[in-house]
């Protein structure tokens, strides 16, 4: 282990385990998003649309592209899920994710996105999101979120799940269960005519009813040819999100729910978001397509009746 | 394994959401190059020498900078600070990078009394405003106090009259449309008639804006700071202002203008939401020439069925919100007043739609 930031006051028990392995290359024949080769990992296509609130309505060909990439992203997440057990390091999971993407002709979207160094995000315990895979072995009792986004044929597909590592305490199990329910209840409400800002009301109501809080700093987002674009989908109640759902819209809902307070801070690595009080946080995410009658969960699991992996361990 | 580095048991912080103890006002100062923004800023800094004021120049432009300088004035001294714009979580972040950077700086170096943000002449102050007009739920350290536009008495009219290529908004007009306060500067360079023309033109664009005339940007600071234009603190003051907002005949063609109407009665909150969304997001309403209405600024005081308090309505471009004010309707007639500033606005179309879909319980005065 190393002490990369002398003087930094950690909010919980988790520490970074450096050094990281060098950035993994992606074979040249796999289509790359624009930021992959930008020195600072900036996406010009995203910057161009920054601040706009116009939500793209996907044509049938684009929708097919999204169906394909989301299915591939799901396959990669399922592979990561199989690896979760005490002793495995998050870097090992990241390596497997990287190889799984390449094998499916996908570029791992997080890699070099604004210089993110790895191919997926692994967030443990008090980490809310954007955890960087490193040398730390998973410990019995941890909760781990793996966030996968892949890029294939010009489209991005994004999903994440929180998993149990070995035997997890009841309180953490309740947190994970409630977070999953928050996501599914929000998804149940998705259909044309619903305002994006309504989702936060649903999520916060359920989280609060169970004594948990909702992270405010990070939100769901539109996704298709761009990794992150309009609409902005906050997960907290009474937000000013702009937009009404229409058939053909594609976006993610990804609530981050906390045992304690919602306030977050970022590690000096510029990415890892942790709860200020050091208590734990869980997250679940799906990419959704709004249809005439409701929505299609593009990243749904195709086996086990679509149940999230943690449910096998409850 | 982790024990040797464990920090001592931390005292848990209280998990109460809500606004922090003291929020810092952000004032956006806009205007064309040469109108006198910098003079105004310098004037504020020297006059308020016992306050700690941060001045940010040229807002937060294209996301390429990793750092941005900020000038802080304190006790008559001016020194430089740096905002770290960590690009890291630009993506799915609710708060703008610039806003987070300011909050981080204040956490490290202490709070400011005021934050002044000067935008470039061509920037859309509405976009900058929305960076700071955050949801109350975010418990930010800062709040948007108001938008101040400085216009040159001598060249202002010319700038406002500048013909823009098809469909593009005249920036000078947009700056006035979004302003809570307009300072007509350099009045010593024009005669009474010319000044009247400028004032009338400003008034025709924005029926609500406070207008102050200055020479060398010397203004009474109580007019510029603590405007509270975006919060519900001043419900009564707003209602008064709305009553006085007199729509005027447009002075320029294809122009931005102000439309107001008032209707007595109680409204359905859902229906008002739908009306405003159709107007601001879907751009469903058209004027008699079939051109879609574009609203730049929206302000109003309304009465919802079942709510004893007056509710303030605020909008900038597509962002809008309702805020209950401390003012009660009591025995007064429930007069709903709405003011729209934008292009291709048609009062009749708006009012008819409003009356037929939003008013639940009409009242006759």
Interface residues (C-beta under 8 A of the other chain):
Chain A: X1 X3 X9 X10 X11 X13 X15 X40 X41 X42 X47 X50 X51 X53 X113 X114 X115 X116 X130 X195 X213 X216 X217 X218 X219 X220 X221 X227 X228 X232 X234 X236 X237 X238 X239 X240 X242 X243 X244 X254 X260 X261 X262 X263 X266 X270 X271 X273 X276 X277 X278 X279
Chain B: X1 X2 X5 X6 X7 X10 X12 X13 X14 X15 X16 X17 X62 X63 X64 X86 X87 X88 X89 X90 X91 X92 X93 X94 X95 X127 X130 X133 X135 X136 X137 X138 X139 X273 X277 X281 X282 X318 X319 X320 X321
